[in-house]
Amino acid sequence: EVQLVESGGGLEQPGGSLRLSCAASGFTFSNYAMSWVRQAPGKGLEWVSTISGSDDSTYYADSVKGRFTISRDNSKNTLYLQMNSLGAEDTAVYYCAKDILITPVGRFDYWGQGALVTVSS
Amino acid sequence: DIVMTQSPDSLAVSLGERATIKCKSSQSVLYSSNNKNYLAWYQQRPGQPPKLLIYWASTRESGVPDRFSGSGSGTDFTLTISSLQAEDVAVYYCQQYYTTPYSFGQGTKLEIK
């Protein structure tokens, strides 16, 4: 059974940093691209970032480019999102999502339960 | 960037009746080399993560009931629930995966009348 479990969320002050993790199980992690998608409270879904299975390609939404870094450790079956220079607009539930191939397709067949990030002073 | 626009924003349908949600993309998501529409539909029940329902605009994901169907091509797409069940109460999102930045519609909230 595919499982994606996010951790690392919490309350952070504006300008601060957080690192989210997503522990994956139930599939061969290195064979799939992975993504982060966020959802602000009461709002819709926003794609944030994607990384290929082999870790050689990364993609970012303009809203986070230069502030967020996606990475993965295939030996630990874990996806990461390093978030720097956080602002109130980054407050959201962050979902880890599995793609369907090793190279990004952008279609997400499994999602984690999400990690809440709140940016407030 | 491709902008996805759904209609309506909310919808109330009686149990057993048909529900129809529209999605329009600001540019075509039909890839000419393989004749596939890079369009997916997701269901998000209250308090839950999204769930993939439909991909390639009309292919049901494994395990999705056949009352869910998708249609359309190019820039105009439709999600139809043929006979609404109580468990279908959710927000539905269309998403294009034709190119980054991947983008979602604003969502359509489906309720029971």
Chai-1 contact restraints between the chains, C-beta under 6 A:
chainA,res_idxA,chainB,res_idxB,connection_type,confidence,min_distance_angstrom,max_distance_angstrom,comment,restraint_id
A,G44,B,F104,contact,1.0,0.0,6.0,A-B,restraint_1
A,G44,B,Q106,contact,1.0,0.0,6.0,A-B,restraint_2
A,G44,B,G107,contact,1.0,0.0,6.0,A-B,restraint_3
A,L45,B,Y93,contact,1.0,0.0,6.0,A-B,restraint_4
A,L45,B,F104,contact,1.0,0.0,6.0,A-B,restraint_5
A,W47,B,P101,contact,1.0,0.0,6.0,A-B,restraint_6
A,W47,B,Y102,contact,1.0,0.0,6.0,A-B,restraint_7
A,Y59,B,T100,contact,1.0,0.0,6.0,A-B,restraint_8
A,A61,B,P101,contact,1.0,0.0,6.0,A-B,restraint_9
A,Y95,B,P49,contact,1.0,0.0,6.0,A-B,restraint_10
A,G106,B,Y97,contact,1.0,0.0,6.0,A-B,restraint_11
A,G106,B,Y102,contact,1.0,0.0,6.0,A-B,restraint_12
A,R107,B,A40,contact,1.0,0.0,6.0,A-B,restraint_13
A,R107,B,Y55,contact,1.0,0.0,6.0,A-B,restraint_14
A,R107,B,Y97,contact,1.0,0.0,6.0,A-B,restraint_15
A,D109,B,L52,contact,1.0,0.0,6.0,A-B,restraint_16
A,W111,B,P49,contact,1.0,0.0,6.0,A-B,restraint_17
A,W111,B,P50,contact,1.0,0.0,6.0,A-B,restraint_18
A,Q113,B,P49,contact,1.0,0.0,6.0,A-B,restraint_19
A,G114,B,P49,contact,1.0,0.0,6.0,A-B,restraint_20
